[in-house]
Amino acid sequence: MKVAPSILSADFSQLRQDIELIEREGADWVHVDVMDGQFVPNITFGPNVVEAIRPHTSLPLDVHLMIVDPDRYINAFAEAGADIITIHAESTDHLHRSLQLINQLNVKSGVAINPGTPVSAIEPVLDLVDLVLVMTVNPGFGGQSFIDSTVQKMAQLNDLRQQHDYHYAIEVDGGIKAGPETVRCLEAGVDVFVAGSYIYGAEDPAERIAKLKAVGEPA
């Protein structure tokens, strides 16, 4: 399993140090939550922040666009140094076209679905993507509780991946911590876990990364 700490929960006044910390302690990706105050009720980072942090980590930058009309900014985030760009199925009327645009920029593409969106909504584009992000909370703010019903979607995506030999990774984001929910996600086929407040809200973030990693290790 991979762990992708979300810098939404980091200390913005020492963002470089907080990113260097998670890299040093074994994180696999850096998750960057981009919010525009329209698609979700919060405002966070733009391409300039991705560009600023790019020189300070060798980890892949996993950029999650929670914005309306993502086509306007895909190129800017790719140029800023994003390794993965994930867009929401709910955010555009032209999902296939938007994913093609990401793929043309030599960046890995991802599609995300909110808790109220069925897997069937993205089945037509699963052959295009490198990542499927299942939101396990309603997006917009950190610190929410995991929604149990989303585990079924993970299992469904894993089944589709095996049936059609798709290559996408399955990622989950929201209410993630080292506990029974994480075990259930792993059993459902999840590959990447995004955790924000669980890691950055702890006195010892390194210990929390280690605990998440341990969930995926053989007993």
ABEGO torsion letter per residue (X at the ends): XBBBBBAAABBAAAAAAAAAAAAAAGBABBBBBBBAGAABBBBBBBAAAAAAAAAABABBBBBBBBBBGAAAAAAAAAAAGBABBBBBAAABABAAAAAAAAAAAGBBBBBBBBAABBAAAAAAAAAABABBBBBABBBGBBGBBBBAAAAAAAAAAAAAAAAAGBABBBBBBEGBBBBAAAAAAAAAGBABBBBBAAAAABABAAAAAAAAAAAABBX
